[in-house]
Amino acid sequence: MEDTPTEKGNRHEREARDILKRVYGAGVEIVDARGNHDPFGFVDLIALSPDEPVRFIQIKTNQFTAKDRRKYRARTRHLPHDHATFEVWVRIDYTGWELYYFEDDEFNLYLEIPSCDTGVARESYWWHRENGDLKP
């Protein structure tokens, strides 16, 4: 039985949270309509740590279209970026992850993780962060 789009999206949000927990520990929250409220109208995850910038992350499945970019650019361009990052993480079926951050009025690819295995993706994200390869 195949996942519905909502189930698939929820699974990808949980996978992204698990990846971020390798760096942020318990300070990663999934924002949803039932509990937490998204202050910006597009955030799926918020990652908080005293030693890291606040990360506001939208999770997409398979594509990050020009229309998506325009919509999220309009929502993020006037927000303060001094102590926060605004990101879009794309989980691509059978391939892995593409991670984008918002800077200079554009979303820029900052990391590709060529694995759908959450453990491998988590360790790859952590390794790139520890070696200074992550932009945000």
N, C-alpha and C positions, 0 to 999 in steps of 0.2 A: 504494500500500500504506500503510495507516494504522499509526502507531506503537502499540506496546503501551503500557500504562500506565507500565511501568518505563522504557521508552525516552523517553517524553514527560516523565516526571519528571526523568530524567537531563538531558535537553535544557534544561528549565527551571532546573535547578541550575546548569548551565553559563552560561545567560543571566544569572542573578542574579550569578554570580561575575564575569562580564564587566562588569556594571553597577557592582559594588563596586570593581573594579580601577581604575576612573576616579578614585576617591578614595584607595584604599588601596594602589595599585600591586601589587606581587607578594605582598603580605601577606594574600591571601585563599586559603583552603584549602577544598576540598570534603571533607567527612567521609564516609567510606564504610566498609563492612564489610571490604573487602579490605585497606585500608591504615590510615588514621587511625581512631581510635576516638572515638566520641561520648561525652563524659563525662556527659551529661545524659539520654541516651535519646531525643532527638528532634531533635538539631541536624544540619542538612545542610551548613551553611557556617559557618566561623569566619573573621572578618576581624580582623587584628592590625596595629597601627601604634603607634609610640611617642607620637604626637600625638593619637590618637583612642581612644575607649573600645573595648574588645573587643566585637565584635558576634557573638552566637550567633544563627543564623538557621535557621528551618525553612521550607522551600519547599512550598507547597501548589499544587494545580492546580484552578482554577475556583471553589472554595468554601472557606470557613473557618467551619465549622458550630459551633453551640452545643456539641455534643459535643466537637469539637476544642478549643474554647476551655476547656472544663472540664478536659480531659486535660492540656493544656499549662499551664494555670494551676496545677494540682496539682503539676506537675513544677518550675515556676519560682518559686512564691511564697516558698519558704524559701531560695532561693539568694541569694548576695550580689549586690547591684545597684549597689554603689558605683563600680565601674570597668568595668562590663559592661552591655550591653543584651541583652535577649532579645526576638527579633522573629519574626514570621511574615510571609512575603511570599507573596502569592497571585497567580499568573499566570493571568489569565482569557483563555480562547481568544477571539481576534478583537477583544479590547478593550484589554488592557494589564495593568497591575500595581496591586495594592492592598498597601500596606505598613503593618504594625501593630507597635507596640512594647508591651511589658508594663510597666505602671506602676500603682501604687495598686490592685493585685490585679485588674487588668483589661487586656485587650488593646485598644489604642486605635489607630484609623486615623490615620496621620500623613502619608501621601502617596499620591495616586493618579497614576499615570502612564498617560495615555490613548494608549499606543502599544505594539504588539507588536514593533516594530522595535528590536532590541537597541541599535543605535547611538543612536537617538532617546531610548530609555529611559535609557541611560547618560548622555547629555548633560543630560537633564531632572533626573536624580538629582543630578548634579554641580552644576547651576545652582541647584537648591533648597538644596543644602548650602552653596554659596558665598554665597548671599544670606540665610543664617540661617533658612531656612524649615523645616529638618528638626528635629524635636523631639529625637530621641535624640542 
